[in-house]
Every structure is written in C-alpha cells, then in structure tokens.
C-alpha cells in the first residue's frame, strides 16, 4: 500500500465540514474527559467561584489584579491541564500512525496540524479564558452600572489578550514536545520538568551572577512578566521576556512543521 501523502483535491465545502467536525469532536472529547474534569473542578471551586461571588457583590468592575490572580493562583492546574490535553495532541497519532488515515479521509497535512492545535487551544481555554470571562460577565449582570464601564471593558480586553497569548504559548510548547517525544507520557512529564527546572535554574544562576538576564531562562518568569504587563499591572515593557517567549513559540512552530510536514511524516 502506498502511504505517500496526496493533497486534498475534493470539494472545499466538504473539506471545511470535515475540519469543523475534526476540531469540534477533538475539543469535545477533551472537555468531557474525567481527567479534565478532575483538574478543572478544584481551581473552579476554590478560586473561580469565590471570585465570581465577589464580582457579584462588588459595585465596581474587576481590577487588573483580580484578573491576574485568576492566572497566578491556579498556575499549577493550568500547567497540569496543558500536560493532560496537549501531551497526546500529536504523540498518540504519531505512535499509532493514525494521522495517515486522516490524510486519506480528506484532511491535508496543514489541516490536520491546525485542527489538532485548534482542538487543544479551544479546550485549554476552559482553564485560561473562561474564568476571567465569567467574572466579567457576572460583574456586568450584577448591576455595576455605567460608571467605569469603559475602563472595565478595557481591563477585561487586556486580560483576555494576555490569557490568549499565554494559552497559545503553552499550546505550542506542549505540542512541540508531543511531536518530538512521540509518547504522551514523556511529553507531559517533559513539560512539567522543563517548567520547574527552568524556574529553579534561573533562580540559582541569579543568586550566583546577580544578572537579570538569567531570569529569561524561566518559562514561568517570562509568562508572569508578559501577563502582568499586558494586564496593566506592570508599567514597564518586558521586552526581553516577550522576545524569549516569541523565540520559543517560533522554534515550536518550526519543530511541529518539520516533524509533521516533512517527507518522513507520511511514512
């Protein structure tokens, strides 16, 4: 049997329908997983629900710090969910060579990659974007009034942009590890290990050298700096941290592209 990749040449509407189903079914399967629910329920009950109640009784809209705490406090759960949802995003298909069947049934290589990443991204938003959105909507519904509405909307938009960027970063990083490892166990463990090793290593090197540049090694440090600036908590532009994040994202995209779009990927 010839496993060579043949680009999709069928009806574009049929292809779009396949893509929509591919993305929606992947996101639905991830969100309905008992393990996803187990990870989500703890931060939602301990962090998100109290924030929602507080927003309901407050007479003003959530401040940037309120949104930041919805990123900072459930940090370990955000990492665990990224590892759970993203570790097998490509690794499972690579190990079983099931992606070849998807090509045969009308998905292009690019469509497959975008579809898998989109499913991961959408389901991951349940931990990143959903909490701040619920808090903002509740503050609107509770009758906070028109006073400060413009500022409240602006704060929410900045917070949403920060969370979307952070979500994309973790999605690309986890997906790249999934591609390279070809095994979801190693990809998930690798993400958690890299996250904490980079944080510890940066702190140790900072104590030795005293240079702020070594802090750029830390994944958490870079994300914290970028998110706090985007949300308006920090006034100074974290140019070096943003550059480090963008470089990592670019490397992840290149890794995913060559791992799945290369000639060997069709075998």
C-alpha positions in Angstrom: 0.0 0.0 0.0 1.3 3.4 -1.0 1.3 5.7 2.1 2.5 8.8 0.2 0.7 12.0 1.1 -1.7 13.3 -1.6 -3.1 16.8 -1.1 -6.9 17.1 -0.8 -8.5 18.0 -4.1 -12.1 17.5 -3.3 -14.9 19.9 -2.6 -13.9 22.8 -0.4 -17.2 22.9 1.5 -16.9 19.2 2.3 -13.3 19.9 3.5 -14.5 22.7 5.7 -17.2 20.5 7.1 -14.6 17.8 7.9 -12.4 20.4 9.6 -15.2 21.7 11.7 -16.1 18.2 12.8 -12.5 17.3 13.4 -11.9 20.4 15.6 -15.2 20.2 17.5 -15.0 16.5 18.2 -11.5 16.8 19.4 -12.3 19.7 21.8 -15.5 17.9 23.0 -13.6 14.7 23.7 -11.0 16.6 25.7 -13.5 18.6 27.7 -15.7 15.5 28.5 -12.7 13.6 29.8 -13.0 12.6 33.5 -9.4 13.7 34.0 -10.1 17.1 32.5 -13.0 17.5 34.9 -10.9 16.3 37.8 -8.3 19.0 37.1 -10.8 21.8 36.5 -13.1 21.2 39.5 -10.5 22.1 42.2 -9.4 25.6 40.9 -13.0 26.4 39.9 -14.4 25.6 43.3 -11.5 27.1 45.3 -10.6 30.1 43.1 -13.1 30.9 40.4 -16.4 30.5 42.3 -15.2 32.9 45.2 -14.1 35.4 42.5 -17.5 35.2 40.8 -19.3 35.7 44.1 -17.0 38.7 44.9 -17.7 40.2 41.4 -21.4 39.8 42.0 -21.4 41.8 45.2 -18.8 44.4 44.2 -20.1 47.8 43.0 -17.1 48.2 40.6 -15.7 46.1 37.8 -12.8 43.7 38.3 -9.4 45.4 38.6 -6.4 44.1 36.6 -5.1 42.5 39.8 -8.3 40.5 40.1 -7.8 39.1 36.6 -4.1 38.4 37.3 -4.9 36.4 40.4 -7.1 34.1 38.2 -3.9 33.4 36.2 -1.5 33.2 39.1 -3.4 31.2 41.7 -4.4 28.2 39.6 -1.0 28.2 38.0 -0.2 24.5 38.8 -3.6 23.4 37.5 -3.0 25.4 34.2 0.2 23.5 33.8 -1.3 20.1 34.6 -4.2 20.7 32.1 -1.7 21.7 29.4 0.2 18.5 30.1 -3.0 16.4 30.1 -4.6 17.9 27.0 -1.5 18.6 24.9 0.8 15.7 25.6 -1.1 13.4 23.2 -2.1 16.0 20.7 0.3 14.6 18.1 2.2 11.9 20.0 -0.8 9.5 20.1 -1.3 9.8 16.3 2.5 9.5 15.6 2.9 6.4 17.7 -0.1 4.7 16.1 0.4 6.3 12.7 -3.3 7.1 12.7 -2.6 10.6 11.2 -2.1 8.8 7.9 -5.7 7.6 7.9 -6.8 11.2 8.5 -4.9 12.3 5.4 -6.6 9.5 3.4 -10.0 10.6 4.5 -9.7 14.2 3.2 -7.6 16.2 5.6 -4.5 18.0 4.4 -1.3 17.9 6.5 -1.8 21.6 7.2 -5.5 21.0 8.1 -4.5 18.1 10.4 -2.0 20.2 12.3 -4.3 23.3 12.5 -7.2 21.0 13.5 -5.3 19.3 16.3 -3.9 22.6 17.7 -7.3 24.2 17.5 -9.0 21.5 19.5 -6.2 21.7 22.1 -6.4 25.5 22.2 -10.2 25.6 22.5 -10.4 23.0 25.2 -7.5 24.7 27.1 -9.4 28.0 27.2 -11.7 26.4 29.8 -8.9 27.0 32.3 -7.4 30.2 31.0 -10.0 32.5 29.3 -13.3 31.1 30.7 -12.7 32.1 34.4 -12.0 35.8 33.7 -14.8 35.9 31.2 -17.3 34.6 33.7 -16.1 37.0 36.3 -16.5 39.9 33.9 -20.0 38.9 32.7 -21.2 38.5 36.3 -19.9 41.9 37.2 -21.9 43.3 34.2 -25.0 41.4 35.2 -24.8 42.4 38.9 -25.5 46.0 38.0 -22.1 47.6 38.4 -23.6 50.4 36.3 -22.2 52.6 33.6 -19.7 54.2 36.0 -16.3 52.9 35.0 -17.7 50.7 32.2 -15.2 51.8 29.6 -12.3 51.1 32.0 -13.9 47.8 33.0 -14.1 46.7 29.4 -10.6 47.9 28.6 -9.2 45.9 31.6 -11.1 42.8 30.5 -9.9 43.1 26.9 -6.3 43.4 28.1 -6.7 40.4 30.4 -8.3 38.4 27.7 -5.5 39.2 25.3 -2.9 38.2 27.9 -4.6 34.9 28.6 -5.0 34.1 24.8 -1.3 34.7 24.3 -0.3 32.6 27.3 -2.7 29.8 26.1 -1.1 29.9 22.6 2.4 29.8 24.1 1.7 26.7 26.3 -0.2 25.0 23.4 2.7 25.4 21.0 5.3 24.3 23.6 3.3 21.2 24.7 2.5 20.3 21.1 6.2 20.6 20.1 7.1 18.3 23.0 4.4 15.9 21.8 5.8 15.9 18.3 9.4 15.3 19.4 8.7 12.6 22.0 6.1 10.6 20.1 4.9 9.4 23.5 2.3 11.3 25.6 3.8 10.2 28.9 7.1 11.7 28.0 5.6 14.8 26.6 3.5 15.5 29.7 6.3 14.8 32.1 8.7 16.8 29.9 6.5 19.9 30.0 6.3 19.8 33.8 10.0 19.1 34.2 11.1 21.9 31.8 8.7 24.3 33.6 10.1 23.7 37.1 13.8 23.1 36.1 13.9 26.3 34.1 12.4 28.2 37.2 14.8 26.6 39.7 17.8 27.0 37.4 17.1 30.7 36.7 16.9 31.4 40.5 20.1 29.5 41.2 22.0 31.3 38.4 20.6 34.7 39.6 21.9 34.1 43.1 25.3 33.3 41.6 25.6 36.0 38.9 23.1 38.6 40.1 22.2 39.2 36.4 18.6 39.7 35.5 19.3 38.1 32.1 19.4 34.6 33.6 15.8 35.0 34.6 14.9 34.7 31.0 15.6 31.0 31.3 12.4 30.6 33.4 9.2 29.8 31.5 7.1 30.9 34.4 9.1 34.1 34.9 8.7 35.1 31.3 5.0 34.3 31.3 4.4 36.2 34.5 6.2 39.3 33.2 4.3 39.3 29.9 0.9 38.7 31.5 1.4 41.3 34.2 2.4 43.9 31.7 -0.4 43.1 29.3 -3.0 43.3 32.1 -1.6 46.7 33.1 -0.2 45.7 36.4 3.4 46.3 35.4 4.1 49.6 33.6 7.5 48.6 32.2 7.5 46.7 28.9 9.1 43.3 29.5 10.8 43.4 26.1 13.4 40.6 26.8 10.7 38.3 28.3 8.4 38.8 25.4 11.3 38.2 23.0 12.1 35.0 24.8 8.5 33.8 24.6 8.2 34.6 20.9 11.5 32.8 20.1 10.3 29.7 21.9 7.0 29.9 20.0 8.8 30.2 16.7 11.0 27.3 17.5 8.0 25.2 18.4 6.2 26.1 15.2 9.3 25.1 13.2 9.6 21.8 15.1 5.9 20.9 14.5 6.2 21.9 10.8 9.3 19.7 10.1 8.1 16.9 12.3 4.7 16.6 10.6 5.1 18.2 7.2 8.4 16.6 6.3 8.7 13.7 3.9 9.2 11.2 6.6 5.9 12.2 8.2 3.9 10.4 5.5 5.5 7.1 6.1 
